[in-house]
């Protein structure tokens, strides 16, 4: 069967009744297939989908929204930034939402705008979204209702990524926390190599992630009874890492540094090298994120890989379930995976040639890169 044409010669828009006729089923069965309802056999479902593809049929989401009371759209509030972490998480959300068949509506906020969060949420509610994802990594003033004004009435499920919820709603889901466990894994790796303590190059403390990483670093040193050096605060940039590296290079007792992101770690290594210190022979460095260039700097950077896609996948699965099953209990959450990527920027401290054998961390760890490591990166061993 081919698409029908009217008297004018224009191709007619295929309807669900056309799909039903070609597939040899009822129109109700077609509706069930496209609404992902049960009680349709795999054979019938495949026949309907093949007929729809042959006709070029697309379901009418506007009509479906009128019938179901849902727009099949999900809103996202995100900080407008090119920083690797927030941008990668947004890309992960976009990929997952596209696969669910929902439309995505994104509203960017600006750091320092006291009305940014409230305005973004209001804008999405005005568009009638079925659920909202909040990926706002900064502790901003001016969140909805914190100035004494009435907070927006949120009657849709909310998914908050990597931060405490800044809004109240009948259902608030969270995903992407666990940066403290990742920081613990990075710090534990350096202690297991034999370093007596670990210095920390922290991110800006207005960021939830920066505070979580600092807390995980500090808690790990405290649990081991080690000295906790004063952290040095950067701003996520390589330039701030370079400035911190010049400061730390003047302290002859520094043998290991955990940096809160890879960009700062790279700037730190540059400053240490210029000061005549070798990485990792004199100072070991661990980063955080596993940005694409981390495997190709000198030396290749040991770092904690952020599971952006896994966080987006799990969080959106739970949000869509809440949208489509409003009377059901929320799906349970699971902690994000921890992946320590061990390269050649870490080694035992000066004077020690073999690592101290400590307890194993709960994290998955491996040596490797996004792709094949550069020639001076050494062989990759997965364990």
PEZI-V933957 format. One line per field, one symbol per residue. phi: phi as a letter, one per 20 degrees, with the letter a starting at -180 (. if undefined). psi: psi as a letter, one per 30 degrees, with the letter a starting at -180 (. if undefined). A space follows every 10 residues. Layout:
phi = ???
psi = ???
This chain:
phi = .dffceffnf ffffdfffff ffemcffffg ffffeleemc ffffgfffff ffffemfcfe fffffffemc elccecdbff beggfgffff fffffffgfe needcdcedd gnefdfffff fgffffemfe acddddedfe fnfgneenff fgeedcfcdd dmbffecdbg bddcbneoff fffgffffgf fffoffbcec eeefffegff ffffffffff fffemefdff fdedcnefff fffffffffe efeecbcdef bfgffffgff ffffeneedd gdcecddbpm fgfgfcedfg efbeeeegff ffffffgfff gffecfeeff ffecfffdce eeddecagfg ncdcffedff eeefcbdrbf cfffgeenfd deb
psi = klklkafffk kkkkleeeee eefhlleeee eeefghlagk leeeeeeeee eeeefhkkkj feeeeeefgk fhkkkkkkkj lgkedeeeee eeeeeeeeff gllkjkkklk kfjfgeeeee eeeeeffhlf lkkjijgkik lglkffgflk lkjjglkkkk jgllkglkle jjlllglgfe eeeeeeeeee effgkelklk jllkgfkeee eeeeeeeeee eefgglkjlk lkkagfleee eeeeeeefff jffjfkkjkf leeeeeeeee eeefggkkjg eekkkkakei lefefgljlk kklkkkieee eeeeeeeeee eeefifflkk kllkklkkjj jjbggklllk fkfkkkjakk lflkllkale akllegfllk jk.
